[in-house]
Amino acid sequence: MKQVATEQEYREQITKDELTVGIFTTTWCPDCKRLAMFIDEIIEENQDKQWMKIDRDEFPEISEEQNVMGIPSLLVFKNGEKLAHLHSANAKTPDQVREFLNNL
């Protein structure tokens, strides 16, 4: 999974004509650490999507623009449009994340 280093990199990725899943996270968040324990397996199962990780603390403007209030949150983009948003309260288990991705 690619770690977003610049706002331009983020903007270029979300405008692509493919599903991109952005995981909004931070280094200090306990729920983010729990997500990290199982997300690699889910990424492996969903290789038809592009994946990127955005540190909410490094890019607060992007987080605010996308209404990311809790972390971790998973947002799905295509052609510059946000198609779906899995809020932090519902991103705590592998089953919740899989169900979200299966409904895209």
Beta strands, then each sheet from edge to edge (+ up, - down):
strand 1: 2-3
strand 2: 20-25
strand 3: 50-55
strand 4: 73-78
strand 5: 81-86
sheet 1: 1+ 3+ 2+ 4- 5+
end
